[in-house]
Amino acid sequence: MNRLITEDERRQLLAHGQGRAAGQTIDPWPVVRLFTPDAHATWLLAALDPADDDTAFGLIDLGLGMPELGQIKLSDLASIVGPRQQPVMRDRFFKAVRPLSVYLRLAQEDGTVPD
């Protein structure tokens, strides 16, 4: 198991990923929020590729004012540290309140992922 996501989150992400892999048009609610406490980067992950169980899909905000949808490997996220050597962390209190498309629209309007 990856330290960034729980087993339950992994199952939810894989379920969304299976829908995406099957070609379904889905607009899932994000399952997990990851962030760097010292670098202003945020990842709202909504799906996990069932082919490799490592490639996640979601809203990526690197803190540069240009959030966008994309893919990232959980193994890559696990190796990232910020300028003060803080690793990427899971927001244990995150609970999505809207679908991913709405988070994307709001993030593009504001230049950052809304809480």
N, CA, C and O atoms as a printed pandas DataFrame, in Angstrom:
     atom_number atom_name residue_name chain_id  residue_number  x_coord  y_coord  z_coord
0              1         N          MET        A               1    0.840   -1.196    0.000
1              2        CA          MET        A               1    0.000    0.000    0.000
2              3         C          MET        A               1    0.879    1.252    0.000
3              4         O          MET        A               1    1.964    1.261    0.583
4              5         N          ASN        A               2    0.416    2.267   -0.637
5              6        CA          ASN        A               2    1.125    3.537   -0.740
6              7         C          ASN        A               2    0.803    4.389    0.480
7              8         O          ASN        A               2   -0.343    4.413    0.929
8              9         N          ARG        A               3    1.797    5.087    1.020
9             10        CA          ARG        A               3    1.561    5.904    2.214
10            11         C          ARG        A               3    0.705    7.137    1.933
11            12         O          ARG        A               3    0.216    7.774    2.867
12            13         N          LEU        A               4    0.520    7.478    0.671
13            14        CA          LEU        A               4   -0.244    8.675    0.320
14            15         C          LEU        A               4   -1.743    8.429    0.259
15            16         O          LEU        A               4   -2.526    9.369    0.394
16            17         N          ILE        A               5   -2.155    7.194    0.060
17            18        CA          ILE        A               5   -3.580    6.881   -0.009
18            19         C          ILE        A               5   -3.874    5.660    0.856
19            20         O          ILE        A               5   -3.029    4.781    1.025
20            21         N          THR        A               6   -5.070    5.625    1.390
21            22        CA          THR        A               6   -5.497    4.478    2.179
22            23         C          THR        A               6   -5.999    3.385    1.235
23            24         O          THR        A               6   -6.191    3.624    0.043
24            25         N          GLU        A               7   -6.204    2.212    1.768
25            26        CA          GLU        A               7   -6.725    1.107    0.960
26            27         C          GLU        A               7   -8.128    1.427    0.442
27            28         O          GLU        A               7   -8.447    1.111   -0.705
28            29         N          ASP        A               8   -8.954    2.039    1.257
29            30        CA          ASP        A               8  -10.297    2.417    0.829
30            31         C          ASP        A               8  -10.238    3.455   -0.293
31            32         O          ASP        A               8  -10.985    3.359   -1.266
32            33         N          GLU        A               9   -9.358    4.438   -0.161
33            34        CA          GLU        A               9   -9.198    5.446   -1.217
34            35         C          GLU        A               9   -8.698    4.786   -2.502
35            36         O          GLU        A               9   -9.148    5.136   -3.593
36            37         N          ARG        A              10   -7.776    3.841   -2.381
37            38        CA          ARG        A              10   -7.262    3.131   -3.551
38            39         C          ARG        A              10   -8.397    2.410   -4.287
39            40         O          ARG        A              10   -8.468    2.458   -5.515
40            41         N          ARG        A              11   -9.276    1.749   -3.545
41            42        CA          ARG        A              11  -10.408    1.046   -4.159
42            43         C          ARG        A              11  -11.325    2.025   -4.899
43            44         O          ARG        A              11  -11.765    1.742   -6.013
44            45         N          GLN        A              12  -11.611    3.168   -4.283
45            46        CA          GLN        A              12  -12.468    4.171   -4.930
46            47         C          GLN        A              12  -11.802    4.730   -6.187
47            48         O          GLN        A              12  -12.447    4.875   -7.226
48            49         N          LEU        A              13  -10.521    5.041   -6.087
49            50        CA          LEU        A              13   -9.780    5.560   -7.239
50            51         C          LEU        A              13   -9.754    4.538   -8.376
51            52         O          LEU        A              13   -9.921    4.899   -9.541
52            53         N          LEU        A              14   -9.546    3.266   -8.037
53            54        CA          LEU        A              14   -9.523    2.218   -9.066
54            55         C          LEU        A              14  -10.889    2.055   -9.726
55            56         O          LEU        A              14  -10.968    1.832  -10.934
56            57         N          ALA        A              15  -11.964    2.164   -8.946
57            58        CA          ALA        A              15  -13.304    2.060   -9.528
58            59         C          ALA        A              15  -13.520    3.160  -10.560
59            60         O          ALA        A              15  -14.056    2.900  -11.638
60            61         N          HIS        A              16  -13.111    4.379  -10.244
61            62        CA          HIS        A              16  -13.222    5.478  -11.206
62            63         C          HIS        A              16  -12.301    5.234  -12.399
63            64         O          HIS        A              16  -12.664    5.515  -13.541
64            65         N          GLY        A              17  -11.112    4.711  -12.127
65            66        CA          GLY        A              17  -10.155    4.422  -13.199
66            67         C          GLY        A              17  -10.653    3.349  -14.146
67            68         O          GLY        A              17  -10.397    3.417  -15.348
68            69         N          GLN        A              18  -11.354    2.368  -13.629
69            70        CA          GLN        A              18  -11.914    1.321  -14.484
70            71         C          GLN        A              18  -12.967    1.900  -15.413
71            72         O          GLN        A              18  -13.063    1.499  -16.573
72            73         N          GLY        A              19  -13.753    2.836  -14.913
73            74        CA          GLY        A              19  -14.736    3.503  -15.764
74            75         C          GLY        A              19  -14.064    4.292  -16.873
75            76         O          GLY        A              19  -14.494    4.251  -18.026
76            77         N          ARG        A              20  -13.013    5.007  -16.523
77            78        CA          ARG        A              20  -12.266    5.782  -17.533
78            79         C          ARG        A              20  -11.640    4.856  -18.562
79            80         O          ARG        A              20  -11.683    5.137  -19.760
80            81         N          ALA        A              21  -11.050    3.739  -18.096
81            82        CA          ALA        A              21  -10.401    2.780  -18.996
82            83         C          ALA        A              21  -11.411    2.129  -19.938
83            84         O          ALA        A              21  -11.067    1.760  -21.061
84            85         N          ALA        A              22  -12.650    1.987  -19.486
85            86        CA          ALA        A              22  -13.706    1.399  -20.313
86            87         C          ALA        A              22  -14.302    2.410  -21.291
87            88         O          ALA        A              22  -15.194    2.074  -22.070
88            89         N          GLY        A              23  -13.808    3.644  -21.248
89            90        CA          GLY        A              23  -14.280    4.670  -22.175
90            91         C          GLY        A              23  -15.525    5.393  -21.721
91            92         O          GLY        A              23  -16.129    6.133  -22.497
92            93         N          GLN        A              24  -15.917    5.195  -20.487
93            94        CA          GLN        A              24  -17.099    5.880  -19.976
94            95         C          GLN        A              24  -16.780    7.360  -19.755
95            96         O          GLN        A              24  -15.679    7.710  -19.327
96            97         N          THR        A              25  -17.737    8.208  -20.046
97            98        CA          THR        A              25  -17.613    9.624  -19.739
98            99         C          THR        A              25  -18.112    9.805  -18.310
99           100         O          THR        A              25  -19.310    9.728  -18.037
100          101         N          ILE        A              26  -17.168   10.046  -17.409
101          102        CA          ILE        A              26  -17.538   10.184  -16.006
102          103         C          ILE        A              26  -17.008   11.506  -15.473
103          104         O          ILE        A              26  -16.034   12.052  -15.991
104          105         N          ASP        A              27  -17.642   11.999  -14.461
105          106        CA          ASP        A              27  -17.211   13.212  -13.773
106          107         C          ASP        A              27  -17.194   12.887  -12.275
107          108         O          ASP        A              27  -18.075   13.311  -11.527
108          109         N          PRO        A              28  -16.177   12.130  -11.851
109          110        CA          PRO        A              28  -16.163   11.678  -10.455
110          111         C          PRO        A              28  -15.860   12.800   -9.486
111          112         O          PRO        A              28  -15.314   13.841   -9.850
112          113         N          TRP        A              29  -16.225   12.560   -8.261
113          114        CA          TRP        A              29  -15.820   13.459   -7.187
114          115         C          TRP        A              29  -14.412   13.050   -6.773
115          116         O          TRP        A              29  -14.125   11.856   -6.694
116          117         N          PRO        A              30  -13.536   13.998   -6.509
117          118        CA          PRO        A              30  -12.192   13.635   -6.058
118          119         C          PRO        A              30  -12.260   12.759   -4.810
119          120         O          PRO        A              30  -13.143   12.912   -3.966
120          121         N          VAL        A              31  -11.314   11.850   -4.718
121          122        CA          VAL        A              31  -11.269   10.907   -3.609
122          123         C          VAL        A              31  -10.275   11.352   -2.549
123          124         O          VAL        A              31  -10.510   11.173   -1.354
124          125         N          VAL        A              32   -9.172   11.927   -2.985
125          126        CA          VAL        A              32   -8.112   12.288   -2.048
126          127         C          VAL        A              32   -7.480   13.620   -2.462
127          128         O          VAL        A              32   -7.384   13.941   -3.646
128          129         N          ARG        A              33   -7.059   14.375   -1.463
129          130        CA          ARG        A              33   -6.330   15.629   -1.692
130          131         C          ARG        A              33   -4.934   15.443   -1.123
131          132         O          ARG        A              33   -4.768   15.144    0.060
132          133         N          LEU        A              34   -3.924   15.623   -1.982
133          134        CA          LEU        A              34   -2.532   15.581   -1.560
134          135         C          LEU        A              34   -1.971   16.986   -1.701
135          136         O          LEU        A              34   -2.426   17.761   -2.542
136          137         N          PHE        A              35   -0.986   17.314   -0.880
137          138        CA          PHE        A              35   -0.425   18.669   -0.922
138          139         C          PHE        A              35    0.996   18.676   -0.378
139          140         O          PHE        A              35    1.420   17.761    0.328
140          141         N          THR        A              36    1.711   19.728   -0.727
141          142        CA          THR        A              36    3.029   19.972   -0.134
142          143         C          THR        A              36    2.843   21.101    0.871
143          144         O          THR        A              36    2.444   22.201    0.490
144          145         N          PRO        A              37    3.125   20.851    2.139
145          146        CA          PRO        A              37    2.905   21.888    3.150
146          147         C          PRO        A              37    3.824   23.092    3.002
147          148         O          PRO        A              37    3.553   24.152    3.567
148          149         N          ASP        A              38    4.905   22.939    2.251
149          150        CA          ASP        A              38    5.851   24.049    2.136
150          151         C          ASP        A              38    6.089   24.508    0.695
151          152         O          ASP        A              38    7.051   25.230    0.433
152          153         N          ALA        A              39    5.225   24.099   -0.246
153          154        CA          ALA        A              39    5.459   24.502   -1.636
154          155         C          ALA        A              39    4.183   24.864   -2.398
155          156         O          ALA        A              39    4.255   25.144   -3.594
156          157         N          HIS        A              40    3.034   24.867   -1.752
157          158        CA          HIS        A              40    1.770   25.310   -2.344
158          159         C          HIS        A              40    1.300   24.482   -3.531
159          160         O          HIS        A              40    0.555   24.987   -4.371
160          161         N          ALA        A              41    1.717   23.224   -3.622
161          162        CA          ALA        A              41    1.230   22.330   -4.681
162          163         C          ALA        A              41    0.099   21.471   -4.118
163          164         O          ALA        A              41    0.127   21.063   -2.957
164          165         N          THR        A              42   -0.903   21.205   -4.971
165          166        CA          THR        A              42   -2.067   20.419   -4.559
166          167         C          THR        A              42   -2.467   19.479   -5.688
167          168         O          THR        A              42   -2.423   19.840   -6.864
168          169         N          TRP        A              43   -2.856   18.271   -5.308
169          170        CA          TRP        A              43   -3.368   17.284   -6.249
170          171         C          TRP        A              43   -4.693   16.767   -5.718
171          172         O          TRP        A              43   -4.748   16.211   -4.621
172          173         N          LEU        A              44   -5.768   16.946   -6.491
173          174        CA          LEU        A              44   -7.065   16.355   -6.168
174          175         C          LEU        A              44   -7.205   15.142   -7.085
175          176         O          LEU        A              44   -7.459   15.287   -8.281
176          177         N          LEU        A              45   -7.041   13.961   -6.527
177          178        CA          LEU        A              45   -7.042   12.748   -7.336
178          179         C          LEU        A              45   -8.426   12.129   -7.380
179          180         O          LEU        A              45   -9.108   12.011   -6.362
180          181         N          ALA        A              46   -8.827   11.735   -8.588
181          182        CA          ALA        A              46  -10.168   11.196   -8.791
182          183         C          ALA        A              46  -10.159    9.777   -9.346
183          184         O          ALA        A              46  -11.164    9.076   -9.228
184          185         N          ALA        A              47   -9.056    9.332   -9.947
185          186        CA          ALA        A              47   -9.024    8.010  -10.564
186          187         C          ALA        A              47   -7.607    7.454  -10.536
187          188         O          ALA        A              47   -6.625    8.194  -10.475
188          189         N          LEU        A              48   -7.533    6.133  -10.582
189          190        CA          LEU        A              48   -6.254    5.427  -10.608
190          191         C          LEU        A              48   -6.300    4.432  -11.753
191          192         O          LEU        A              48   -7.264    3.676  -11.877
192          193         N          ASP        A              49   -5.275    4.422  -12.590
193          194        CA          ASP        A              49   -5.233    3.541  -13.756
194          195         C          ASP        A              49   -5.141    2.082  -13.299
195          196         O          ASP        A              49   -4.179    1.711  -12.627
196          197         N          PRO        A              50   -6.123    1.255  -13.651
197          198        CA          PRO        A              50   -6.085   -0.138  -13.215
198          199         C          PRO        A              50   -4.968   -0.942  -13.873
199          200         O          PRO        A              50   -4.622   -2.021  -13.393
200          201         N          ALA        A              51   -4.399   -0.429  -14.967
201          202        CA          ALA        A              51   -3.334   -1.151  -15.661
202          203         C          ALA        A              51   -2.031   -1.181  -14.862
203          204         O          ALA        A              51   -1.275   -2.150  -14.939
204          205         N          ASP        A              52   -1.768   -0.117  -14.093
205          206        CA          ASP        A              52   -0.507   -0.091  -13.338
206          207         C          ASP        A              52   -0.669    0.219  -11.854
207          208         O          ASP        A              52    0.292    0.110  -11.093
208          209         N          ASP        A              53   -1.876    0.605  -11.434
209          210        CA          ASP        A              53   -2.149    0.878  -10.010
210          211         C          ASP        A              53   -1.228    1.960   -9.447
211          212         O          ASP        A              53   -1.017    2.036   -8.237
212          213         N          ASP        A              54   -0.676    2.803  -10.339
213          214        CA          ASP        A              54    0.252    3.851   -9.897
214          215         C          ASP        A              54   -0.065    5.200  -10.529
215          216         O          ASP        A              54    0.203    6.238   -9.923
216          217         N          THR        A              55   -0.626    5.209  -11.727
217          218        CA          THR        A              55   -0.892    6.455  -12.440
218          219         C          THR        A              55   -2.259    6.992  -12.032
219          220         O          THR        A              55   -3.293    6.377  -12.291
220          221         N          ALA        A              56   -2.237    8.153  -11.390
221          222        CA          ALA        A              56   -3.463    8.782  -10.911
222          223         C          ALA        A              56   -3.867    9.913  -11.856
223          224         O          ALA        A              56   -3.024   10.520  -12.516
224          225         N          PHE        A              57   -5.169   10.181  -11.907
225          226        CA          PHE        A              57   -5.719   11.258  -12.720
226          227         C          PHE        A              57   -6.476   12.206  -11.814
227          228         O          PHE        A              57   -7.194   11.778  -10.910
228          229         N          GLY        A              58   -6.311   13.498  -12.062
229          230        CA          GLY        A              58   -7.057   14.473  -11.280
230          231         C          GLY        A              58   -6.654   15.887  -11.606
231          232         O          GLY        A              58   -6.061   16.158  -12.651
232          233         N          LEU        A              59   -6.979   16.778  -10.706
233          234        CA          LEU        A              59   -6.677   18.196  -10.834
234          235         C          LEU        A              59   -5.324   18.462  -10.193
235          236         O          LEU        A              59   -5.108   18.161   -9.020
236          237         N          ILE        A              60   -4.423   19.029  -10.977
237          238        CA          ILE        A              60   -3.059   19.282  -10.528
238          239         C          ILE        A              60   -2.831   20.787  -10.461
239          240         O          ILE        A              60   -3.055   21.509  -11.432
240          241         N          ASP        A              61   -2.385   21.238   -9.309
241          242        CA          ASP        A              61   -2.074   22.656   -9.099
242          243         C          ASP        A              61   -0.673   22.730   -8.499
243          244         O          ASP        A              61   -0.480   22.434   -7.320
244          245         N          LEU        A              62    0.293   23.122   -9.308
245          246        CA          LEU        A              62    1.674   23.195   -8.847
246          247         C          LEU        A              62    2.008   24.518   -8.171
247          248         O          LEU        A              62    3.171   24.808   -7.890
248          249         N          GLY        A              63    0.975   25.316   -7.912
249          250        CA          GLY        A              63    1.184   26.579   -7.223
250          251         C          GLY        A              63    1.655   27.698   -8.131
251          252         O          GLY        A              63    2.166   28.712   -7.656
252          253         N          LEU        A              64    1.486   27.522   -9.444
253          254        CA          LEU        A              64    1.938   28.524  -10.410
254          255         C          LEU        A              64    0.788   29.314  -11.011
255          256         O          LEU        A              64    0.997   30.119  -11.919
256          257         N          GLY        A              65   -0.431   29.091  -10.512
257          258        CA          GLY        A              65   -1.594   29.814  -11.016
258          259         C          GLY        A              65   -2.190   29.221  -12.271
259          260         O          GLY        A              65   -2.992   29.877  -12.936
260          261         N          MET        A              66   -1.817   27.974  -12.623
261          262        CA          MET        A              66   -2.329   27.341  -13.837
262          263         C          MET        A              66   -2.784   25.908  -13.548
263          264         O          MET        A              66   -2.219   24.970  -14.110
264          265         N          PRO        A              67   -3.778   25.714  -12.697
265          266        CA          PRO        A              67   -4.241   24.356  -12.405
266          267         C          PRO        A              67   -4.867   23.712  -13.645
267          268         O          PRO        A              67   -5.526   24.382  -14.440
268          269         N          GLU        A              68   -4.649   22.402  -13.796
269          270        CA          GLU        A              68   -5.204   21.694  -14.944
270          271         C          GLU        A              68   -5.375   20.215  -14.622
271          272         O          GLU        A              68   -4.794   19.697  -13.667
272          273         N          LEU        A              69   -6.180   19.554  -15.436
273          274        CA          LEU        A              69   -6.343   18.113  -15.301
274          275         C          LEU        A              69   -5.107   17.428  -15.861
275          276         O          LEU        A              69   -4.511   17.886  -16.835
276          277         N          GLY        A              70   -4.737   16.328  -15.232
277          278        CA          GLY        A              70   -3.578   15.602  -15.721
278          279         C          GLY        A              70   -3.360   14.316  -14.960
279          280         O          GLY        A              70   -4.163   13.916  -14.117
280          281         N          GLN        A              71   -2.246   13.679  -15.281
281          282        CA          GLN        A              71   -1.880   12.425  -14.650
282          283         C          GLN        A              71   -0.568   12.586  -13.901
283          284         O          GLN        A              71    0.292   13.383  -14.276
284          285         N          ILE        A              72   -0.436   11.811  -12.834
285          286        CA          ILE        A              72    0.786   11.805  -12.036
286          287         C          ILE        A              72    0.938   10.420  -11.430
287          288         O          ILE        A              72   -0.054    9.782  -11.078
288          289         N          LYS        A              73    2.143    9.963  -11.311
289          290        CA          LYS        A              73    2.394    8.669  -10.679
290          291         C          LYS        A              73    2.498    8.864   -9.169
291          292         O          LYS        A              73    3.193    9.761   -8.692
292          293         N          LEU        A              74    1.796    8.010   -8.425
293          294        CA          LEU        A              74    1.880    8.074   -6.967
294          295         C          LEU        A              74    3.316    7.858   -6.510
295          296         O          LEU        A              74    3.755    8.463   -5.532
296          297         N          SER        A              75    4.046    7.002   -7.210
297          298        CA          SER        A              75    5.444    6.750   -6.835
298          299         C          SER        A              75    6.284    8.015   -7.000
299          300         O          SER        A              75    7.207    8.246   -6.218
300          301         N          ASP        A              76    5.979    8.833   -8.003
301          302        CA          ASP        A              76    6.688   10.112   -8.161
302          303         C          ASP        A              76    6.309   11.071   -7.033
303          304         O          ASP        A              76    7.174   11.746   -6.475
304          305         N          LEU        A              77    5.024   11.133   -6.699
305          306        CA          LEU        A              77    4.586   12.014   -5.614
306          307         C          LEU        A              77    5.244   11.634   -4.295
307          308         O          LEU        A              77    5.571   12.504   -3.487
308          309         N          ALA        A              78    5.437   10.345   -4.077
309          310        CA          ALA        A              78    6.038    9.881   -2.827
310          311         C          ALA        A              78    7.491   10.327   -2.683
311          312         O          ALA        A              78    8.028   10.349   -1.576
312          313         N          SER        A              79    8.123   10.679   -3.789
313          314        CA          SER        A              79    9.531   11.091   -3.730
314          315         C          SER        A              79    9.718   12.606   -3.705
315          316         O          SER        A              79   10.845   13.080   -3.560
316          317         N          ILE        A              80    8.649   13.366   -3.842
317          318        CA          ILE        A              80    8.744   14.834   -3.871
318          319         C          ILE        A              80    8.878   15.389   -2.460
319          320         O          ILE        A              80    8.180   14.969   -1.537
320          321         N          VAL        A              81    9.788   16.338   -2.318
321          322        CA          VAL        A              81    9.890   17.112   -1.079
322          323         C          VAL        A              81    9.953   18.584   -1.447
323          324         O          VAL        A              81   10.482   18.952   -2.496
324          325         N          GLY        A              82    9.415   19.412   -0.583
325          326        CA          GLY        A              82    9.414   20.850   -0.811
326          327         C          GLY        A              82   10.730   21.478   -0.393
327          328         O          GLY        A              82   11.666   20.770   -0.022
328          329         N          PRO        A              83   10.812   22.802   -0.449
329          330        CA          PRO        A              83   12.051   23.513   -0.137
330          331         C          PRO        A              83   12.518   23.334    1.313
331          332         O          PRO        A              83   13.701   23.496    1.612
332          333         N          ARG        A              84   11.607   23.007    2.187
333          334        CA          ARG        A              84   11.983   22.766    3.590
334          335         C          ARG        A              84   11.997   21.278    3.915
335          336         O          ARG        A              84   11.871   20.870    5.069
336          337         N          GLN        A              85   12.157   20.478    2.856
337          338        CA          GLN        A              85   12.246   19.019    2.963
338          339         C          GLN        A              85   10.974   18.363    3.493
339          340         O          GLN        A              85   11.029   17.269    4.056
340          341         N          GLN        A              86    9.830   19.023    3.316
341          342        CA          GLN        A              86    8.538   18.451    3.702
342          343         C          GLN        A              86    8.033   17.565    2.559
343          344         O          GLN        A              86    8.013   18.014    1.413
344          345         N          PRO        A              87    7.625   16.329    2.834
345          346        CA          PRO        A              87    7.119   15.451    1.776
346          347         C          PRO        A              87    5.676   15.792    1.424
347          348         O          PRO        A              87    5.001   16.527    2.146
348          349         N          VAL        A              88    5.219   15.249    0.308
349          350        CA          VAL        A              88    3.809   15.346   -0.059
350          351         C          VAL        A              88    3.010   14.628    1.024
351          352         O          VAL        A              88    3.401   13.559    1.492
352          353         N          MET        A              89    1.897   15.222    1.412
353          354        CA          MET        A              89    1.076   14.662    2.479
354          355         C          MET        A              89   -0.364   14.493    2.006
355          356         O          MET        A              89   -0.812   15.170    1.081
356          357         N          ARG        A              90   -1.074   13.584    2.651
357          358        CA          ARG        A              90   -2.501   13.371    2.392
358          359         C          ARG        A              90   -3.290   14.221    3.369
359          360         O          ARG        A              90   -3.005   14.238    4.566
360          361         N          ASP        A              91   -4.280   14.924    2.851
361          362        CA          ASP        A              91   -5.179   15.711    3.695
362          363         C          ASP        A              91   -6.195   14.750    4.301
363          364         O          ASP        A              91   -7.161   14.364    3.643
364          365         N          ARG        A              92   -5.977   14.372    5.537
365          366        CA          ARG        A              92   -6.838   13.387    6.206
366          367         C          ARG        A              92   -8.263   13.890    6.407
367          368         O          ARG        A              92   -9.166   13.090    6.649
368          369         N          PHE        A              93   -8.478   15.186    6.312
369          370        CA          PHE        A              93   -9.789   15.766    6.570
370          371         C          PHE        A              93  -10.535   16.153    5.291
371          372         O          PHE        A              93  -11.645   16.680    5.358
372          373         N          PHE        A              94   -9.935   15.894    4.139
373          374        CA          PHE        A              94  -10.570   16.272    2.870
374          375         C          PHE        A              94  -11.809   15.425    2.618
375          376         O          PHE        A              94  -11.789   14.204    2.770
376          377         N          LYS        A              95  -12.877   16.094    2.234
377          378        CA          LYS        A              95  -14.105   15.436    1.786
378          379         C          LYS        A              95  -14.633   16.266    0.625
379          380         O          LYS        A              95  -15.016   17.423    0.794
380          381         N          ALA        A              96  -14.648   15.663   -0.542
381          382        CA          ALA        A              96  -15.102   16.383   -1.734
382          383         C          ALA        A              96  -16.535   16.859   -1.569
383          384         O          ALA        A              96  -17.369   16.168   -0.984
384          385         N          VAL        A              97  -16.811   18.044   -2.090
385          386        CA          VAL        A              97  -18.157   18.623   -2.013
386          387         C          VAL        A              97  -18.731   18.926   -3.403
387          388         O          VAL        A              97  -19.823   19.480   -3.526
388          389         N          ARG        A              98  -17.984   18.556   -4.441
389          390        CA          ARG        A              98  -18.425   18.816   -5.812
390          391         C          ARG        A              98  -17.667   17.879   -6.762
391          392         O          ARG        A              98  -16.625   17.338   -6.391
392          393         N          PRO        A              99  -18.178   17.685   -7.970
393          394        CA          PRO        A              99  -17.473   16.851   -8.942
394          395         C          PRO        A              99  -16.182   17.518   -9.423
395          396         O          PRO        A              99  -15.986   18.724   -9.269
396          397         N          LEU        A             100  -15.319   16.705  -10.002
397          398        CA          LEU        A             100  -14.012   17.179  -10.458
398          399         C          LEU        A             100  -14.131   18.332  -11.450
399          400         O          LEU        A             100  -13.327   19.263  -11.410
400          401         N          SER        A             101  -15.119   18.283  -12.338
401          402        CA          SER        A             101  -15.276   19.347  -13.341
402          403         C          SER        A             101  -15.528   20.706  -12.687
403          404         O          SER        A             101  -15.073   21.731  -13.196
404          405         N          VAL        A             102  -16.238   20.720  -11.581
405          406        CA          VAL        A             102  -16.514   21.986  -10.892
406          407         C          VAL        A             102  -15.257   22.474  -10.179
407          408         O          VAL        A             102  -14.961   23.668  -10.199
408          409         N          TYR        A             103  -14.510   21.558   -9.545
409          410        CA          TYR        A             103  -13.229   21.955   -8.956
410          411         C          TYR        A             103  -12.321   22.553  -10.030
411          412         O          TYR        A             103  -11.654   23.558   -9.784
412          413         N          LEU        A             104  -12.290   21.945  -11.216
413          414        CA          LEU        A             104  -11.462   22.459  -12.306
414          415         C          LEU        A             104  -11.893   23.864  -12.708
415          416         O          LEU        A             104  -11.059   24.762  -12.822
416          417         N          ARG        A             105  -13.188   24.055  -12.920
417          418        CA          ARG        A             105  -13.676   25.384  -13.331
418          419         C          ARG        A             105  -13.329   26.441  -12.291
419          420         O          ARG        A             105  -12.839   27.516  -12.638
420          421         N          LEU        A             106  -13.578   26.144  -11.022
421          422        CA          LEU        A             106  -13.274   27.104   -9.964
422          423         C          LEU        A             106  -11.773   27.367   -9.858
423          424         O          LEU        A             106  -11.353   28.504   -9.642
424          425         N          ALA        A             107  -10.982   26.335  -10.007
425          426        CA          ALA        A             107   -9.520   26.498   -9.929
426          427         C          ALA        A             107   -9.009   27.341  -11.079
427          428         O          ALA        A             107   -8.116   28.167  -10.888
428          429         N          GLN        A             108   -9.553   27.151  -12.264
429          430        CA          GLN        A             108   -9.103   27.955  -13.396
430          431         C          GLN        A             108   -9.540   29.409  -13.273
431          432         O          GLN        A             108   -8.835   30.314  -13.721
432          433         N          GLU        A             109  -10.693   29.630  -12.671
433          434        CA          GLU        A             109  -11.151   31.012  -12.433
434          435         C          GLU        A             109  -10.291   31.713  -11.395
435          436         O          GLU        A             109   -9.958   32.888  -11.552
436          437         N          ASP        A             110   -9.925   30.988  -10.321
437          438        CA          ASP        A             110   -9.195   31.575   -9.195
438          439         C          ASP        A             110   -7.678   31.424   -9.292
439          440         O          ASP        A             110   -6.939   32.118   -8.595
440          441         N          GLY        A             111   -7.209   30.509  -10.164
441          442        CA          GLY        A             111   -5.777   30.257  -10.263
442          443         C          GLY        A             111   -5.257   29.329   -9.183
443          444         O          GLY        A             111   -4.046   29.156   -9.044
444          445         N          THR        A             112   -6.154   28.733   -8.420
445          446        CA          THR        A             112   -5.751   27.801   -7.360
446          447         C          THR        A             112   -6.918   26.875   -7.027
447          448         O          THR        A             112   -8.077   27.217   -7.259
448          449         N          VAL        A             113   -6.605   25.714   -6.489
449          450        CA          VAL        A             113   -7.646   24.750   -6.124
450          451         C          VAL        A             113   -8.387   25.253   -4.892
451          452         O          VAL        A             113   -7.764   25.583   -3.883
452          453         N          PRO        A             114   -9.726   25.312   -4.971
453          454        CA          PRO        A             114  -10.483   25.771   -3.806
454          455         C          PRO        A             114  -10.504   24.704   -2.712
455          456         O          PRO        A             114  -10.421   23.509   -2.996
456          457         N          ASP        A             115  -10.613   25.140   -1.480
457          458        CA          ASP        A             115  -10.694   24.190   -0.360
458          459         C          ASP        A             115  -12.056   23.568   -0.299
459          460         O          ASP        A             115  -12.319   22.742    0.575
